[in-house]
Amino acid sequence: MRLSPRLCGIAAGCLLLLACAAAISSRLSSPMVCRQQDLTRIPDDASFLPKAQPADTEQQKWVALTFDDGPSKRTEEILDILKEEQVPATFFVIAADNNEKYLPILTRMQAEGHQIGLHSCTHDYKKVYADTAAFWEDIKELKKKLAPYVEDPSALTWLRFIGGSTNTISHRYGGSNIMKRLKQQAEEMGYHTIDWNVCAEDAAGGHPGAETILQNIVKDAKEKDVCVVLMHDTKATKTTVEALPEIIGWFRENGYQFCTVEQLPE
């Protein structure tokens, strides 16, 4: 039986809709950037508590501004602000399909004194956390892609796990103890891992405004002498860029010294 042209058109339209839905579902299940619901709810900050200071020295306040998921179309704007404010930062970068064209920016980033850290190549939880071998293969591929733009890829030894070191989304793919095994392996391989203790919550749905991002940071940072601030560097985080001068201003006014992650007190 032959279908009429009208019915053929309707059938073709339905098939197109199904294909689009499948593509959208695939992207949602394997995000190329962090999502707030995937992040560690209670970060592990035991690894960056400061050493006890001698009794005759004044306790200093430190802040490390960190940006995940870049580089992106926003990175140059972030670097311009940091340069104007004379503030260093740490960028935990990825090399997924959607940001590879921005990787040359890493050369400027490093030249201006910022630290480059490892985050993930694909940022695909299902692939990265399939097992520990898959994780380290992803990091190996990331370093390979960064190599043309950084001075010494082997010197990139600071790592931030996607989702944080105590995330639970990884359990769906690699089992309930995969993060424990990865942290142990990272230490054995000479990597330094770090989470955060101040969160901008700029990866939340609804794209929070600059004022909300600043308030989120202030809420977490007050009463802390050492702050590692989690922000994101993606095309969607325009308001993070808008908030950055105010964020820097707040920490400066409250007596914090800016540093990269590797410069934090042990």
N, C-alpha and C positions, 0 to 999 in steps of 0.2 A: 504494500500500500504506500502510495506517495503522499507526503505531507504537502499541504498548500504552502505557498511562499510566506504567508502570514504566520503559520504555525512553525515553519522552519526558523523564522526570525525570532519568535518567542523562545524556541528551544535554544537557539544560539545565545540569546540574552541570558537565559538561566544558567547555561554552562559558564558564561563569562562571570556572572555573579558568584557562582560557586568557586571558581578559580581565584577571584579576588579575595573571597572570604578565607580561603585556605592560606593565601599568602599573608593576609593580615594576622591570622591565627599563628602562623609560623613565626612572624616577627615578634608577636606578643610573648610567645613562649620562650624565645631566645633573644632577650633584649641586648643591644650592643652598647647600652649604657646602664648605669646603676638606676634602680628604682627604689624608692624609699621603703617599700614593703619587703624588699630583699635584703636590706642592710641589717647588720648586727644591731639588735635592740639595745643591748648593754655591752658597749665595746670593752675590749680588754686593754686597760691602760697601765697594767702592771709593768710593761716593758719600757715605759718612758717616764717613770717617776724619778725626780731628781735625787742625786746623792745627798746625804745629810751634809749640811754646810757647817764649817767650823764655828764655834761659838762667837768668835770675834769678827765674823763677817756677816754682812747683811744679806738676807735671803733675796735672791733676784727672781723677778717674774719673767717667764719666757713664753713666747707664742710662736708656733710654727704654722703658717698658713699653707694648706695643702689643697690641691685641685686634682680630682680624679677624672678619668675618661677622655682626656684630650690627647693630642691637640685638636683644635676645632676652629671654626670661623671666629670664635670669641677669644682665642689665645692671644692674638696680637693686641687686642684691647686690654686684656689683663696685664700683659707685659708692659704696655705703655704706662698704665697706672702704677705698677710696681716700680718702674724706672723713675717716674716722677716723684714717688714717695720714698725712693731709696730703701725699698723693703725686699728682702729675699723670700722666695717661696719654694715649695716642693711640688712637682707635678708627677703624679702617678699615671703613666700614659698607657695607651692601648694602640694597636695597629690593625684595627678592623677595616673592612672594605669602605665604611663610610667616613673614615678619617685619614686614610693613607696619604691623600694629597696634601695634608697639612704637616706631615712629618718633617719637611725641611725647616719648619719653625723651631725645631729642637736645637738647631745650630745657634740661633739667636738666644734661645732660652739659656743654654749652657754658657754662652759667651758673656751674658749679663749676670752671671753668678748664681743662677737658680739651680736647684738640684733636680735631677731626673730620676724618678723611681719607676719600678716595674709594677704593672697592674694586671694586664692580660693582653694577649694578642687578639683573640676573637671576642672576648667578653661574653661568650656563650656558656652559660652555667652547665647546660647539659653536656657539652663537649669537654669543658675544662675540668669539671668535677666527676667525669665518668669513672676515673680511678686516678691514683697518684701518678702513674706513668703519663696519662693524658695531660695532667696539669703541668708537669715539667717539660713535656713536648711543646705545650703552648708557650711557656716562658722562653724556651729555646728559639722558637719561631719569632717571638716578639723581639728578642735581642738581635736576631738576624736582620729584621726589618729596620731596627733602629740604627744598626751599625754605620750606614753611610752618613748619618747626621750627628753622631756623638763622637767625642774624642777617643773614648776607650770603652767599648761595650762590656768588657770583662769587669770594669769598675762599677757597673750598675748592680749593686748588691742589696739595695733597699727595696722591699717588696710590700705591697698591700694587697691582700687577698680580695677578690671581688666579693662584695657582700660582707667583708670583715672576717676576722679569724674565728669567730664563734657563730657564723651564720648557720642557719638550719636548712636553707634551700639546697645546699650541697648534698644533704642526706638522701634526697630523692634519687640521686644518681650514683653516688659513690659510697653509700652506707653511713651509719651514724657516727663512725669514728674517723672519717676521712680528714677532717680538719685537724684533729689531734695528730694523725700520722704526717700530714703535710707540714705542720709546724715543727715537728721533730726533724723531718727530713731537711727542711729549710735551714735549721740550725746546723745540722751536720754538714751541709753543703756550703756554709759560710754566708748565708743570707741573713739579713736583719729584717724582721717583720714588724709592722706597726699598724695600729688601728687609729682611733681618734677618741677624744673625750669631750669635744665640742662639735655639734652638728648644725649646719646651716639649714638643713631640711629643704634644700633647694631642688632635690630630686623628687619631691612630693608631687602628686597630681594637682592640677589646677594652677601650676606655675605661680608660686607665692611671689608677692611683690618685694621690692627692695627693703621696705621698712620691716616687713615680716621676717625676712632673712636676717636682718640686723638684730631684731628682737630675739630670734631663736638662738643666735650666737651669744648674745649678752646673757640670756637666761642660763645657758650652760657654762659660760666662762667665769661668771662672778664667783668669788670665793676660791678660785683655782689659781695656783702660782705657776703651773705649767699647763699650757693649752696646746693641743694639736687639733686644729680646726679643719673639719671636713667640708669642702665645697666641691662643686663640679664645673668642669670646663667642656661644655657641649653647646651646640647651636641653640638648644632650648633654654640655656641658662643666662639669658640676657639680663635678667634682674639681678643675678649674682654680680655681674660686672658693674651694674648701676650701684649696688650696695657696697662694693669693695672700698671706695675711698672712706666711707663712713665707718666701715669695719676697722680699717687701719687706724682711723682717728680715735675710735673708742679704746682700742688696745694701747695706743700711744698715750692718750690722756690718763689711762689707768696704770701707767708705769711699767708696761711690758717691753721687753727687748725682743725684737724680731730675729728669727733664725730659721735655717733649714732644718729638716728632720735630723740629718746627720750631725748637726751642731748642737742638738739638745743635750742638756746634762744627762749623764748616764743614769 
